[in-house]
Amino acid sequence: RRRSFFGGTMRFNLDPTGSHTDFAMMEALRHVHLDDLVISRGGLDGVVAEDGENWSHGQRQLICTARALLQGAKVVMLDEATASCDVETDAVLQKTFREVFKDCTVLTIAHRLNTIADSDRVMVLADGNIAEFDTPQNLMKKPGGMYRALVAETRSAANGGSSANLAALDD
């Protein structure tokens, strides 16, 4: 899904209604590890191009995370939030999401299983219906389970390549 970015300033993209102080915005950016980069690019008055094109995919995700943090969101939907990222950026984003949204309900739609491996609960859908719903650990113990089969399939597809992306699945 597309994130919303507007041509203008970082300030406007973080807080389009002007509800927050500069301090609060910079704190949100600090929480997502973008404060130094934003400062180096003009601070809150720095330019954000239309659709955020002058920021990388991962940086745009972090800006959206800062926006959600500012809004005090208690329920957050991450829809393929790291799908276009390389493994290293994916790891940074996942760590940041876990830190920033630790007190929130997070609904994650993901194809990369490492994205959900440390979730409290995982729901597996098949043909539009709930096929399985439990902790990742319990789903891994379920003989013939869909989640377990997906993990095995993912490992098989990795075929001797880097398993760093799958390490979280072993817990």
Secondary structure, DSSP 8 states (H G I E B T S, - for coil): ------SEEHHHHH-TT--S-HHHHHHHHHHTT-HHHHHHTTGGGSEE-GGGTTS-HHHHHHHHHHHHHHHT-SEEEEESTTTTS-HHHHHHHHHHHHHHTTTSEEEEE-SSGGGTTT-S-EEEEETTEEEEEE-HHHHHHSTT-HHHHHHHHHHHHHTTS--GGGGGGG-
